[in-house]
Each structure stands twice: as structure tokens, then as C-alpha cells.
């Protein structure tokens, strides 16, 4: 199952499938990731979801957001990291990116998700959420400080 998920994600990324198929694959990944016990399979499913979102499966954004939020707090570090990366294409497609940014700010390891969400957003976050994101960015370790400040600067 793990190999199959990575193969699907690769096919999606290489544009070997049309947007409709990408959307169906992403939808299946969203439904399965929340109930999957094996962290390796959860991670592979996130790759499928990300590939579907990058392919432009806009209709999946609303249903994907709760799954990503859950994965941002996953016990597996790889799952958390991939969920944070998905925040960028998800924010670009989401009708409520401020909700995603607010949730990203609340996670234990918030910085990667906050940076990715800020990069992907196409509409300005609400002032309250922007303030919370600024607090996360301001407390960024030195090695992430430049990247974090760049991500938030366009919204200040």
C-alpha cells in the first residue's frame, strides 16, 4: 500500500493523470489518512494528497483542511513535516486560509506550517491571525528567521 501511494503521488506530480483523477486520488487520501494506524501509510497518503492539491484539486481544499490540521499534531515527525509542507498548496486553494493559519499557529511545532501557509495564501489573513503568526515568526530560531520573515513580510 505504501509503494502504491507513492506511485500515485508520482503520477500526479508528473501530470500523467488529469485533474479529475487527481481529485479522486486526493479525496481517497483525505478519507483514509485520518483512520490509518500505520504512520508510513499516513505519510504516503499525505504525498498523494499534496500531489492532488498541487495538480489543482481545488474542490478538495475544504475537506483536506481538517485532515491536515489533525496531521500537524501527529505523533510521527515525518507525518507532521509533510502536513506542514501541504499547508502551502492548501492555503492557495482554501476559501478559509486564515483558519488554516490560525490552526498552524496553535500546533506544537508551528513554524514550518506557519511559513508554508503564509507562502501559499492568496488573500490576507485576518488581523488577529496575522498577529498570532507574527508572534510565531518573531520567535523563530536563527536558522529559520530569514525564511519566516520573508513569508510574513508581504502581509504586514
Secondary structure, DSSP 4 states (H G I P E B T S, - for coil): -HHHHHHHHHHHHTT-S-HHHHHHHHHHHHHHHTT---HHHHHHHHHHHHHHHHTT-GGGHHHHHHHHHHHHT-SSHHHHHHHHHHHHHHHHH-S-HHHHHHHHHHSTTHHHHHHHHHHH-SSPPPHHHHHHHHHHHHT--HHHHHHHHHHHHTT-
